């Protein structure tokens, strides 16, 4: 199953507790309604195994397909979600892959 990964950093001045509350109150309920998302979890990164911690969170979404996921993100609900997400997240890297 395809999986999307988002490595993210909070914007300067954003409180982690505010972001995590938004994830539970808005992000999770909205993504549960998206047909392309089979499972979705946000993980707080506590540290790096080597070197410095570069990101604050990693989001992991098992998806039905990259195109379907893109369609969900371009829907009204998806656009609203991304707009709200950008209030909290400053920098992000998005990649996708498959378990083999």
KAPEFEN-V858327 format. One record per pair of residues at least 6 apart in sequence whose ideal C-beta (glycine too) atoms are under 6 Angstrom apart, sorted by sequence separation. I is the first residue (numbers start at 1). J is the second residue. D is the distance in whole Angstrom. If there is no record, write none. Layout:
# KAPEFEN-V858327
<<I	J	D> <I	J	D>>
This chain:
# KAPEFEN-V858327
<<31	37	5> <47	53	5> <63	69	4> <72	78	5> <45	53	6> <31	40	5> <45	55	6> <45	56	6> <44	57	6> <42	57	6> <43	58	5> <42	59	5> <23	42	5> <41	60	5> <40	61	5> <39	62	4> <37	61	5> <38	62	4> <37	63	6> <36	63	5> <36	64	5> <66	96	6> <36	68	4> <36	69	4> <36	72	5> <34	72	4> <9	55	6> <10	56	5> <8	55	6> <9	56	5> <30	77	6> <7	55	4> <8	57	5> <7	58	6> <30	81	5> <6	59	4> <5	60	6> <4	61	4> <3	62	5> <4	63	6> <1	62	5> <2	63	5> <2	65	6> <19	88	4> <14	88	5> <11	90	4> <8	89	5> <9	90	5> <9	91	4> <8	92	4> <6	92	5> <7	93	5> <6	94	5> <5	95	5> <4	96	5> <2	96	6> <2	98	5>>
